[in-house]
Amino acid sequence: MKATGFISLWTLVSLPCGQLANPAEHEDVVKHAIKLHRGKGAVIAQRKQWVLESCRKLSGLLRQKNVVLNKLKNAIRAVEKDAGLSDEEKLFQVHTFEIFQKELNESENSVFQAIHGLQRALQGDYKDVVNMKESSRQRLEALREAAIKEEMEYVELLAAEKHQVEALKNMQHQNKSLSMLDEILEDVRKAADRLEEEIEEHAFDDNKSVRGVNFEAVLRVEEDEANSKRNASKREVEDDLGLSMLIDSQNNQYILTKPRDSTIPRADHHFIKDIVTIGMLSLPCGWLCTTIGLPTMFGYIICGVLLGPSGLNSIKSIVQVETLGEFGVFFTLFLVGLEFSPERLRKVWKISLQGPCYMTVLMIAFGLLWGHLLQIRPTQSVFISTCLSLSSTPLVSRFLAGSVRGDKEGDIDYSSVLLGMLVMQDVQLGLFIAVMPTLIQAGASTYSSIFKEILRILILIGQILFSLAAVFLICLVIKTYLIGPYYRKLHAESKGNKEILILGITAFIFLMLTITELLDVSMELGCFLAGALISSQGHMVSEEIMSCIEPIRDFLAIIFFASIGLHVFPTFVIYELTVLLFLTLSVVIMKFVLAVLVLSLILPKTSQYIKWIVSAGLAQVSEFSFVLGSRARRAGIISREVYLLILSVTTLSLLLAPALWRAAIMKCVPRPERRSST
């Protein structure tokens, strides 16, 4: 330090004399150098003094903390020996002392954690990003654990405060005589406290130590700040009810699913607003599509586009809207099964089984070929090909809804073949979802383990086939012994009141859905089989049930198609319109050609004319590619760009489907039947 001060002093003193105007200025420079030298020494001395004082303060605080801890231990022993206190009061006071002890220990740990963190940072290499990332992760984990501990301590203090208030109330009640009403209210209060303790689930404490549980930092968001004054009282109520939204560091948004206090009824107003908005906007959009000759379902998709992330972004509960829309698929497939009698299924079961299998194999073969030419990974090629091989059952069901289709003598009805193949594709969807984890592992495996992966896939296929056999055996038992008496009982109980009939049919749909889900087969197949089983009771039964279920299906189908529109991004389509149109036309033409080729081989000669209609119905991509694509993107099978391409190609193919369907109907269906089919 002295050497540095001497050098700075010498530097200033040894300036050339020509640069100084006179001896007075020279004297000022010397004084300034002396001040600078003394200042540096003062700064160093101040730093030393600050370190010494801080160490003395920290040492004094630690000694004081030990003294307080000894006093708390003595206080706890005194409380435990106090015979004038009840056991409950002893536990409360001891618990309060323990909370204070925990606060002191945590404060001390925080100080030393900060020191260790500084030491670790100083020892690390600032050029090593991996080391800096690891240090940051450790600090983040420490902060999360500290936040959790502080939150738990705050909850315990709230409970202690509540206990203290109740103790004061009890003392006041003991000092004065209570009226009959006060005694009743006091009994009710105690009963309410016991009820809250009984129904409260300690989900946080029970799950925080479970394997796979991570602590996350989240933001709690209230209503829009623009409406802060108008909604101030409303936000205070929502804060008490826990209806605010949480956002994590990955920008995922969460809402309350189960409150701590189940005695207060709650409603998700965001979800209510979303459903109301979709219902109101679907009317003009569907009306517009009907006016220009398009199916109303495209109006509902446009409604979803306008309200979704690519439009006004007014839908807050996207996951909840999609979940409700899934019920539209369930009821749609139930009505499809209601029109698809077992006799018709028995007539075309070979075609329904062979056709989708051949088409899927051919699509995967073409996908692997193009993937090899374009140097795409085999797992990604298989996934994309399987996604594109599926067709939309709800869309084709809307095409066929209400049409009068009768089999010609010796011919096969095109609707039976088409619906049978679509149901088989739904089974393939369940199979592919089951195989997807193995496909993910196969993407990361080496060629030495490829035989093991093939063996695992074959085992999974065997399990799915066994599940299918079990499902159809259950259906046979239900058809033979249960469905007839069940419907007659519902029909007898529902005279003059359709509520029992609707509830009974809905419960049966959900029962079949649950059975297929438990057997690892798609839930959609269970809904279809429920309709087919009920249709076995006769045409009059089917007509009665259809008149009751159809309005429910129509409303839920609106939500379903609007939820598809939430995943349509017009800006991306516009930016890449040329590429997307080329890809979409290539997929549609390829699926149409492959379907015509397969049906030419498996259809009887007398029914070859229906191959054009069936191929037109299969020449689009199923909306379930959204679900498969999202899972594959999370699993790392496909990239973000491929995912957006799948979404866009699926949407454009669904938009082209009505034109292709009408062209096939105009070409192949006689004029009276054509009017009912379109």
Salt bridges, closest charged atoms under 4 A:
GLU27 OE2 - LYS31 NZ 3.64
GLU88 OE2 - HIS163 NE2 3.99
GLU106 OE2 - LYS149 NZ 3.73
GLU108 OE1 - LYS65 NZ 2.42
GLU134 OE2 - ARG137 NH2 2.60
GLU141 OE2 - ARG144 NH1 3.46
GLU156 OE1 - LYS102 NZ 3.83
GLU166 OE2 - ARG189 NH1 3.71
GLU186 OE1 - HIS173 NE2 3.68
GLU186 OE2 - ARG189 NH2 2.34
ASP193 OD2 - ARG189 NH1 3.36
GLU196 OE1 - LYS162 NZ 3.99
GLU200 OE2 - ARG260 NH1 3.96
GLU201 OE2 - LYS258 NZ 2.65
ASP205 OD1 - LYS208 NZ 3.96
GLU216 OE1 - ARG144 NH2 3.59
GLU222 OE2 - ARG220 NE 3.48
GLU223 OE2 - HIS269 NE2 2.94
GLU238 OE2 - HIS269 NE2 3.52
ASP239 OD1 - ARG220 NH2 2.93
GLU322 OE2 - HIS567 NE2 2.11
GLU339 OE1 - ARG405 NH2 3.71
ASP407 OD2 - LYS347 NZ 3.38
ASP413 OD2 - ARG344 NH2 3.32
GLU493 OE2 - LYS489 NZ 3.26
GLU543 OE2 - HIS539 NE2 3.38
GLU544 OE2 - HIS491 ND1 3.40
GLU544 OE2 - LYS498 NZ 3.28
GLU550 OE2 - ARG553 NH2 3.58
ASP554 OD1 - ARG398 NH1 3.66
ASP554 OD1 - ARG553 NE 2.92
GLU641 OE2 - ARG640 NH2 3.22
